[in-house]
Amino acid sequence: MQGAGSEFSKHFNPARLCEVIKLKKFEDSNIYDDDDDELDELDELTVESELTPLNEIHETSNKFAVAAKTKKSVRLSIAREFCELSEAFISILIIIVLIFTFVIRITSVDGDSMLPTLRDRDFMLVTNFFYTPKCDDIVVIHADQLYNGITGSAGRAIIKRVIGVAGDEIMFDTANGVIYRNGVQLEIEIKDGLIYEEGYTISSLTVNSVDLPSMPFAVIVPEGRVLVLGDNRNNSVDSRFASEDNRRRLQFVGMVDVNYVIGRAFFRFAPLNSFGFVD
């Protein structure tokens, strides 16, 4: 036993044993460190893998938010455009109403007294905006003593041409079918089978003065009145119908009070084959 102990003592080195133990601890420490690194990488991968769906959801949510915002902007833009168009439409409608109330009216021709210039059922635009009747104008007037076939009583709108205004001296030369205004004959021209008086067409020469005096006598148009004739001179009830007999027969027009002048007819919009300005 003593020999064995001596042999153990001979080979046992405490310092060496301490070094081995330290080395072992160091190796174990490195192993754990390596494991920690691997765990850290694993944790990072796990977190990243867990965050990826969340990121995708966030991106998708952002896309939906942008799309919703864009859709809302489009709706607001459409609403604004609709409001602007509505305002413009209402403004235009108000302007049209005002124009057709105070500036322009619509009327239709009833009868053939204005042939060949105007025909029965022609539709006209009439203006009374700052209008004062002038010679040769086509006017719409309210004949308060003229028979109305619709109502069966007096008072109807008729359309005629102004031949004389206040102060004008009108004389009918029925022998030659011409008219003098203030001593000057209204110019007559026959061209292509049509008769023109002062540049506008008439159906025939004026050979009948009806109730008004004829040459050598003249009539003076009173203040505030106008003398009107139809272009269809032999088939027109106009200022020449001025007697009390015609008044009783509701065929009276006479010298027309300017307050009864509704306006000047200047444009024919129907029928379409006669569309345009008239004079």
C-alpha positions, 0 to 999 in steps of 0.5 A: 500500500505504501508503494501504491501511495508513493506511486500516486503521489508521484504522478498526482499534480494538483496544479495540473488538475486545476488547469484541467478543471479551468479548461473544462469550464472554459469549454463549457462556457464556449458551448453555452455561448455558442448556444446563446448565439444560436438561440439569439438567431433563432429568436430573431428569425422567430420574431421576424417570421411573426412580424412578417404577417403583421407587416403584410397586414399593415401594408394591406391596411394602408392600401385599403386606407389609400383606396378609401381616401381616393374613393372619398376624394372622387366622390367629393369631386363628383359632388362638387361638379354636380353642385356646380353644374346644378348652380349653372343650370339654375342660373341659366334657367333663371336667366331664360325665364327673365329673358322670356318675361321681360325681353323676348316673348313667343307668338304665332301668326294667326291668319294670312294677313301678312302673306307673303312675308309671314304665314299662318302658324308661323312661330315668332320671337317678339322683343319689347326691350326698350322698344319704340315702334318704327316705320316698316317694323313688323309688330304684334299688337293687341287689338281690343276691338277686334273679334276673337274667334276663340273667346267669341269676344273682342280683344286679340293679338294680331301681327302687322307692319308699321306704316306710320308713327305719330305725326306722319302724314299718310296718303293712299293713292288707290288709283295707282296702288301706292302709299305716300308718307310725308309726301314721299311715295313708298318705293315700289319694285316688281322683281321676279314676280314679287312686289316689293315696297320699301324692300319688303314683299307685299302680296298686291298693290294697295288699292283700297283705303277702306275707312281712311281717306284716299288721295288727294286726302291724307290722314295724320297719325295722332300722338301716341299711336301708329298706323299699321297694315298687313302685307296682304293688302287686299286681305287684312283687317288693319288700321284702315278699318276705323269706322264705328260700323266696323267697331260694332262688327268687332272689325275695328283696329284704327290707329293703334295706341302704342301701349297696345304694341306688345313688341317687334317680331324679329325672328321666325323659329318655326317651321324650320324651313322658314327659320331665320330673321324677318323684316 
